[in-house]
């Protein structure tokens, strides 16, 4: 597919442009963007392709797209802003801030279990419709009433959707703001980052259409466990029922789903993460102290995830680079990936951040291999 690569790329990082273009040449993309920063400066800002499946709308500089779980990095950041300000204690019981959470024997569960996916609350037993995802009070009450599915703190089980309501409700109880409003006021506006958790209808015209993987692609990837309602992944994805097509609806875009419905582009994701890669401050805006970031990326657990079935290494809200997730040669590399392929990571050792977003989804739940080429080229060019 002959696609024109748009944007800017420092000559030093020309190999990144080539690797990004290779995905289009191989027919692996419809529309995508890739961005990287070094020492807080944007050195790669590329986009190409189309914003719709019919290929009638070009992907533009300001095109934004649903990044699914890459949103979790933004929500985790908001929690750590509260930690940094002395308003949230990671070792305090969740119920200190959210009294109703003490239901079902959870009175002593600490905040850090919510952030590290070890709370045992990845799924909900009470039957809920997909529309419940847009009803914050119902979701948080269901979670307050839920009994953990495994011993809290003993292992991670990816809280694909519930992470956002759990952490988001703590943010709301402390700050008085919804998580989307908190992110907007405390992160996006100060940094000038075009990223939204809860999207205004006026922005719809520049949102790229999500294109789900085919049934054949999903079967080939071995993600058929999601259709087994008795598997843990099936329970997570089946109640409320999740489908990629939801992301193309106004109801999904308008809601605040802090685990999964952030909208942005590679530039905005990389910009937010640049602040973390540079020790907490970017362009004179201090989000966090360096020691707060260091604490956020301390390993909480590393082992076979009880939901996804493969090894994951978790900090406090952030995926950490590991032998199983070899995104960087450097140990202080952290961020998040999203359903379908998006990724956003910060590397404090190299003072680099990078992000990849797209609209053609792969079956992967937390990123995929399309970003691997540009990332490898980025590090080879440092």
N, C-alpha and C positions, 0 to 999 in steps of 0.2 A: 504494500500500500504506500503510495507516494504522498507523504504528508509533510507540509511545511512546518518546521519547528520555529515557534515564535518566542520572543523574549530576549533576555540578556544573559550572557555567560562570560565571566572573566576569562581571558585567554588561557590563564593557567589551568582552568577547569574545562577545557574544550572536550576532553574525553567523556565528561559527564553528559554533554549534549549528544555526543555520538551514541552513548549507551541508552539514553532516553529515546533517541530516534530509532534505535534498533528494535525496541518493543513495537513501534508502529510499523516498521518494515516487516516484522514477523507476523503482523496481523493480530497482535495481542491486545491492542487498545482500540477504543473508539475516541475517547477524549481523556486528557490527563494533564496534570501539572507537577513539576518537581522544582523544589527550591532548596537552597542551602545557604547558611551563613558561616562566616569565619570571623572570630573576634567581634561578633555582633553586627558585622556588615554583610549585606546581601551580596553573595558572589555568584549565585546561580538562581535564575528566575525564568523558568521555561514552561511553555504550555503548547498544546497542539491538539489537532483533531476536532471532534464535534461534540456538542453538548446534548445531543439526542440520538436515539437509536436509528432514526431515519436519515441521519447525517444531513439535516437541513439547516442546523444552527451551528456556526463555528464556535469552538471553545475560545473565549476571549480572555484578555488580561484580568477582567474582574468577574469571570465566571466562578461561581461557588458551587459546592456539591456536598451532599451528606457524607460525612466521613465515619459514620457508625462509631465503633469503639475507640477510635483515635480521640474522640470527645472525652474519654475518661481521663486522659492526661490533663485536660483543662479543668475538669471537676476536681481532680486530686490537687492541682495547683491551688484552687480556691480554698480547699481545706487547709493546706499548708500556709496560706496567707493568714488564716485565723490562728494557726499554731504560732506563726512568727509574731503575731501581735499579742500573744499571751491569752487569747480568748478560747483556745481549744487545747486540751490536754490529751495527748495520744493514749495515755494509760488510764484515763478516767473512764468510768462506765458510760456507755452510750446514754443510759437512762438519766445521767446527771443533766443532760441537755434536752433529752426527749423522754420524759417520764413514762409515757405509754409503752416505750420499747421494753420495759421490764417484764411485760407479759410473757407467759410461756417459759418461765425459768431463765430469762435473759438479763436479769437485773445486774449481774456482775460483768457482763461482756464488755471488754474495752473497745474504745474507738479504733485502735490499730487493727482489730480483726475485720472491721468493715473495709478498711483501706487495702488490706492484704488478701482479700477474697477468702479468708479463713473463717468467716462468721457462720458458715453452714446454712446461709439463707439465699442460696442461688436460685431456688424455685419456690413457688407458692402452691399450697395444697388447695386452697379455696378456688373453685372454678371462676375464671375471669375472662371476659370478652376482650378482643383486641382493642376495642375502644377504651377499655379501662386504662390503657397506657397513657391516655391523655387526661386522666382524672387523678390529679396529684393526691387529694385527700384519701381516695379509696386505695390507691397503691400503698401509701405509707401506713394506713391503718391495717391493711392485709399483712404487711411486713412486721408491724408491731405485734400482731397476734400470732405470727408464724413461729413454729417450733423448729430449731435447727435440724437439718437433715443428717448431720454428722457432728462429732464432738468439736465444738468451736476451738480454733487455734491449733488443731491437730494436723490439718492439711488444707491446701487450697482447693477450691472448686469454683471455677470461673463464674462470677456473678454478672452474667452478660447484660442483663437489664436491671436487676435489683440494685447493683452497685450505685447507680445514679440516684435512685430514690433514697437509699440508705444514707449515703454521704450527703446528698442534696438536702435531706430533711435536717441533718445536723447543721449544715450551713444556714438553712432558713431559721432554725430555732435560735441560733446564736446571733445572726446578723439582722434578722427581721426582713431579709430580702430573699426572693426566690433565687435558686442557684444561677439561673440565666441572668437575672438582674445583677447579682453579685459579680459574676464574671464580666459582664459589660462594664460596670462601674469601676471595678478594682483592677481589671486586667486589660480588656480589649480597648477601652477608650484611652486610658493612660498611654498604652503602647501604640495606639493607632493600628490595631490588628482587626482585619475584616473577618471576624469569626463570631458566630452567633449560636447560642443555645436557646432556641425559641425564635423563629424567624418571622419578621413582619411580612404581610402579604405584598407590600410594595417591592420586596426583593425577589419575588417569584420569577420574574422575567429573566433573571440572570442565573437561575439555579439549573444545573445540569440534571438530566433525567438519569436515574439509576437503571442499569440494564442487568437483570439477574443472570446468573449462570444458567446454562441449559441443564436439563435433567441428565444428559450424558456426561457433562463436565462434573456435575455433583456426584454421580455414581462413580466416575473414574477416580475422583478424589477420596472416595471412601467415607464420605460424610453422611452416608445413609443412616447412621445411628440416630440422626436427628428425627427420622420418621418413626423410630421405635419409641412409642410413648412411655415405655417402662425404663428406658435408659435415662440416666441423669441429664444428659444433653436434651433428650426428648422432653423431659419435664420442664427444663429451662426454656426451651424454644416453643413449647406447645401451650403454655398457660401464663400469661395471655399469648395467643398464637402470633408468632412473628413471621413476616414474609418481606422480601426485599421491596415488593411493590408498595408497601405502606409508605415508604420513603418518598414516593412521588405524589402523595396526597397533601392537601392543604392542612388537614387536621394534624398529621404527623409533623409537618414543618412548624406549625404554630405552637405546638405543645413544647413544654420543657421536659426533655428526656435526657438527663445529664450523663447517661451511660452511652447514648447511641444516636442522638439527633443533632449534634453540632454540625453547622454548615460553615465551610470556609474553603480556602484554596491552599496550595502548598506554601505560598508566600506568607499567609497569615499564621499557619501552623508553625512554620520555621521561625517566624518572628517571635512568637510567644516563647518557644523553646530556646531561642537565642538568649533570652534573659536568664534562663536556668544554666545554659552552657557557660555563660559568662559570670557565674557566681551569684546571680539573683538580681543584677542591675543591668538595664539596657537603656541607652540614650538618656541617662540621667534619671530614669524611673526605677526605683528600687521596689521590687516585688517581695523578695525574700532575702534574709541574711544567708551567707554561704553555709553557715553551720546548720541552718534549717533545711537546706537542700541535702547536705550530707546525711542528716538524720532521715530524711525522706527516702533516701536510696540505700539505707541499710537493709541487708537481706532479711526478710521475714520468714520466708519458706522457699524451698527449692525441691521439687519432686513431681511425681506424676499427678497432674491436675485431675481431680475427681469428676469434673464435668467434661473437659476436653479430651482427657485420656493421654495427653503427652506432657513431658516435663516443662514446667514453667518456673521461673525464678522471679519472685515478687519482692519489691520494696513496699512502700506505703502509698499505694495507688498507681505505681509505675511498674511496668515490665522492666526487668534488668537484663542487660546483655549477659549471655552465658554460652557455654559450649553447645547448648541446644538452640540458641538464638544468636548466632555469631555475626551480629550486625556491625561490630567494631572491634578493633584490636585493643581497645582501651576499657579498663574495668568500670570507670564511672560513666557508663553510657546507659541511658534510660529513656523511656517514653511509652508509647502504646501503638498497637496496630488495630485495624478495624476490619469488620466483616467485609469481604469482597476485595481487600487489597491495600487500603490506605495505611500509611505509616507516618509517625512523627517521632523523632528522637533527638535528644541532646547528649553531647559528649563533653563533659567538663574538662577532661584531660587535654583534648585537642581544641577546646573552645569552639566547637563546631555544632551546628544544628542542621537538620535536614528533614524534609517532608515530601511525601508523594501522595497524591490523591487522584482518583479516577472515577469514571462512571460505569465502565464495563466491569462487572463484578466477577471475581473468581469464587470458587466454593469455600476458600479459606476463611476461618472465623477471626483470625487476628493478623491479617496481612497476607502477602503472598510473595512469590519470587520476582515479580516484575521490577520491584524496587532494587533488587540485589545488584544489577548491573550498574546503575547510576551511583549507588552507594559505594561499591567497590572502586569505581572510577574516581569518586570524590576523595576517598582515602589515599588512593595511589597518587593523587595530584597534590597532596599536602606537602 
